[in-house]
Amino acid sequence: MSIRTMNLIVYAALSVLSVLVIRAVSEIPVTMPGDVGSGFLPGFLAWLILGLCGLGAVRAVIAGDVGAFTSEYLGRVLITIAVIAGFLLSWETLGYFFVQCFLFQFGLFTYYRWPHGPSARLFAVNAAVAAGITALCYVTFTFFVFVDL
């Protein structure tokens, strides 16, 4: 299978998922006057993903066939999907979203950078980036979206 075909399949799948999200959140009522409602952020992100998928698909078609898709990183992709599923299940059962979010990100960052060799710098950078993203999530959901995770 060509890389272009694989990219177009991924863009199509993400577009379908985005449309499903848009349909689902459009039915969420706005309960307070002047409020954007609970469905605003997921709907906005779904529209953004749709637009980016459209741009990516156009770019893939214009670029033409650039080679064959290989399964060199398929194991890493499958492990990442399994870790995401584990994160979602553990969040649902244990709670502590922000602690688990940090650990999840730190673990995946370290896993993907491990072939470059473990070092104190690697762990420090991964911890700092994971902490920064987790802090951004905390501030966004706590102070702007008002969702208790």
C-alpha positions as CSV (number, residue, x, y, z in Angstrom):
1,M,0.0,0.0,0.0
2,S,1.3,3.4,-0.8
3,I,1.9,6.1,1.8
4,R,-0.5,8.4,0.0
5,T,-3.3,5.8,0.2
6,M,-2.5,5.1,3.9
7,N,-2.6,8.9,4.7
8,L,-5.9,9.3,2.8
9,I,-7.4,6.4,4.8
10,V,-6.3,7.9,8.1
11,Y,-7.7,11.3,7.1
12,A,-11.0,9.8,6.1
13,A,-11.3,7.8,9.4
14,L,-10.5,11.0,11.4
15,S,-13.0,12.9,9.4
16,V,-15.7,10.4,10.1
17,L,-14.9,10.4,13.8
18,S,-15.0,14.2,13.8
19,V,-18.4,14.3,12.1
20,L,-19.7,11.8,14.7
21,V,-18.4,14.1,17.5
22,I,-20.0,17.2,15.9
23,R,-23.3,15.4,15.7
24,A,-23.1,14.2,19.3
25,V,-22.2,17.5,20.8
26,S,-24.7,19.5,18.7
27,E,-27.5,17.8,20.8
28,I,-26.1,19.0,24.1
29,P,-28.3,21.9,25.3
30,V,-26.9,25.2,26.4
31,T,-28.3,25.6,29.9
32,M,-27.2,29.1,30.8
33,P,-27.8,32.3,28.8
34,G,-24.6,33.7,27.4
35,D,-22.8,30.4,27.9
36,V,-21.1,28.5,25.1
37,G,-22.2,25.2,26.5
38,S,-20.5,21.9,27.2
39,G,-20.3,20.9,23.6
40,F,-18.4,24.0,22.4
41,L,-14.8,22.8,23.0
42,P,-15.2,19.2,21.6
43,G,-17.2,20.6,18.7
44,F,-14.6,23.2,18.0
45,L,-11.8,20.6,18.1
46,A,-13.8,18.3,15.8
47,W,-14.2,21.1,13.3
48,L,-10.5,21.9,13.5
49,I,-9.6,18.2,12.9
50,L,-12.0,18.2,9.9
51,G,-10.2,21.2,8.4
52,L,-6.8,19.8,9.1
53,C,-7.8,16.5,7.6
54,G,-9.0,18.3,4.5
55,L,-5.8,20.2,4.1
56,G,-3.8,17.0,4.7
57,A,-5.8,15.1,2.1
58,V,-5.3,17.8,-0.5
59,R,-1.6,17.9,0.3
60,A,-1.3,14.1,0.0
61,V,-3.0,14.1,-3.4
62,I,-0.8,17.0,-4.7
63,A,2.4,15.3,-3.4
64,G,1.6,12.2,-5.3
65,D,3.0,8.7,-4.6
66,V,6.1,9.0,-2.4
67,G,6.7,5.4,-1.6
68,A,5.4,2.3,0.0
69,F,4.0,2.1,3.6
70,T,6.1,-0.2,5.8
71,S,5.2,-1.6,9.2
72,E,8.5,-0.6,10.8
73,Y,6.8,1.3,13.6
74,L,3.5,-0.7,13.8
75,G,4.6,-2.2,17.1
76,R,5.0,1.2,18.7
77,V,1.7,2.4,17.3
78,L,-0.1,-0.7,18.8
79,I,1.6,-0.2,22.1
80,T,0.6,3.5,22.1
81,I,-3.0,2.6,21.4
82,A,-2.9,0.0,24.2
83,V,-1.4,2.5,26.7
84,I,-4.1,5.1,25.7
85,A,-6.8,2.5,26.3
86,G,-5.2,1.6,29.7
87,F,-5.1,5.3,30.6
88,L,-8.8,5.8,29.8
89,L,-9.8,2.7,31.7
90,S,-7.7,3.6,34.8
91,W,-8.9,7.2,34.8
92,E,-12.5,5.9,34.8
93,T,-11.8,3.4,37.6
94,L,-9.2,5.2,39.7
95,G,-9.8,8.9,39.0
96,Y,-6.8,11.2,39.6
97,F,-6.8,12.5,36.0
98,F,-3.9,14.9,36.3
99,V,-1.6,12.5,38.1
100,Q,-2.3,9.8,35.6
101,C,-2.1,12.3,32.7
102,F,1.5,13.2,33.8
103,L,2.5,9.6,34.2
104,F,1.0,8.6,30.9
105,Q,2.8,11.4,29.0
106,F,6.1,10.8,30.8
107,G,5.9,7.1,30.0
108,L,5.2,7.6,26.4
109,F,7.7,10.4,25.9
110,T,10.4,8.2,27.5
111,Y,9.3,5.1,25.5
112,Y,9.6,7.0,22.2
113,R,13.0,8.6,23.1
114,W,14.5,5.4,24.7
115,P,16.3,4.4,21.5
116,H,18.4,7.5,21.8
117,G,19.8,6.2,25.1
118,P,18.6,6.8,28.6
119,S,20.0,9.8,30.5
120,A,19.2,12.1,33.3
121,R,18.6,14.9,30.7
122,L,16.1,12.7,28.9
123,F,14.1,12.0,32.1
124,A,14.3,15.7,33.1
125,V,13.1,17.0,29.7
126,N,10.3,14.4,29.5
127,A,9.2,15.2,33.1
128,A,9.2,18.9,32.4
129,V,7.3,18.6,29.1
130,A,4.7,16.2,30.7
131,A,4.3,18.6,33.7
132,G,3.9,21.6,31.4
133,I,1.2,19.9,29.3
134,T,-0.5,18.6,32.4
135,A,-0.5,22.1,33.9
136,L,-2.0,23.5,30.7
137,C,-4.8,20.9,30.9
138,Y,-5.4,21.7,34.5
139,V,-5.6,25.5,33.9
140,T,-7.8,25.1,30.8
141,F,-10.3,22.7,32.3
142,T,-10.4,24.2,35.8
143,F,-10.4,27.9,35.0
144,F,-11.8,28.2,31.4
145,V,-14.0,25.2,30.7
146,F,-15.0,24.6,34.4
147,V,-14.9,20.8,34.1
148,D,-13.9,18.9,37.2
149,L,-11.6,16.1,36.0
